[in-house]
Amino acid sequence: MDTATTPAPAADTRSRPPGAVNLALLQDVQVRLSVEVGGTTLTIRDLLALSEGSVVELDRYASEMLDVLANGRLLAKGEVVTVGDRLGVRVLEVVTPGERLRGL
């Protein structure tokens, strides 16, 4: 039997509405989740002057929520929590799909 000319069986789409995405195929894909506290821009001179005990002011207020990123893309906003002796993040607000698409 020549498999190059044998068509692949059609996917069963009867259980899903038209246009629905089968996310089961993607559930085991790993993504990097990170939390961004803030940022700043420094000159090379200021960067080279950093030493132990230096304090760098960031562009975010202490009361602001932190950005939760999935593979570098904004996914949610949250706050730092402690989980035993480790840090964690409590998700307080998930960005809408429209907001996520604007980040592309």
C-alpha positions, 0 to 999 in steps of 0.5 A: 500500500502506498502511504504517500497517496493514502489520505489521512483520516479526517479529524472528528469535529462533530463534538466541537463547534465550528472554529473551536480549538482543540487545546488538548493537543497543547496541554503538555507544552511547557511555558516559562512563567516569570514575574516582573517587579519593574525595570529602569534604564541605566547608563553604562557608567551607572551600571559599572558603579553598582556595588554591594548595597547599591539601591536601584530605583525601579519604574513601578510603585510599591503598591502596584501589581506585578506583571506575570509573564508566560514566555515573555508575554503579559498573562496576568497581574499579581502580588508577591506571596510567601509559600513556606520558605519560597516566593510565589505570586497570587494572581489577582487579575488575568488579562483579556485575550484581546489585551494579550493579542495587542502584546503580539 
